[in-house]
Amino acid sequence: MIVRDLAEALPLIDRIAPEHLEIIAAEAEALFARVRHAGAVFLGAYCPEALGDYIAGPNHVLPTSGSARFASGLSVFDFLKRTTWLAAAEPAPLAALAPAAIRLAEAEGLEAHARSLRYRTKRAEVEEAKRPPG
């Protein structure tokens, strides 16, 4: 692809989200800072893709077919197990969020989720009413 200038190239790069991108320009690092979507980027006239592919690159398992818009190349993070968590020890967060969660559960047809939210909200209201003032 031929573009008139580098300013025209940057949006095109992000739209294509290439698996490999070589930036051979005087300000390669500054241009790279403006690229949002690329699998692996090779900076400078003395950094051919093959150098990264075979010797110096962190890996060669990269997002293809434009998937660099939402995915990254394989890294150590892909081998880490992560657990997400949420805590609500007081009734106020549940009371504030449950109505929206109930609407979403109902919209998805997940009535058991909606019922669990209603039950916990009602239970929290009863427990809150039992608390002594102050």
JOPE-V892393 format. One record per pair of residues at least 24 apart in sequence whose ideal C-beta (glycine too) atoms are under 6 Angstrom apart, sorted by the first residue. I is the first residue (numbers start at 1). J is the second residue. If there is no record, write none. Layout:
I;J
I;J
This chain:
10;34
17;66
17;68
17;69
19;62
19;64
20;49
22;49
37;68
37;69
38;68
39;63
39;68
39;73
40;73
91;124
91;128
94;121
94;124
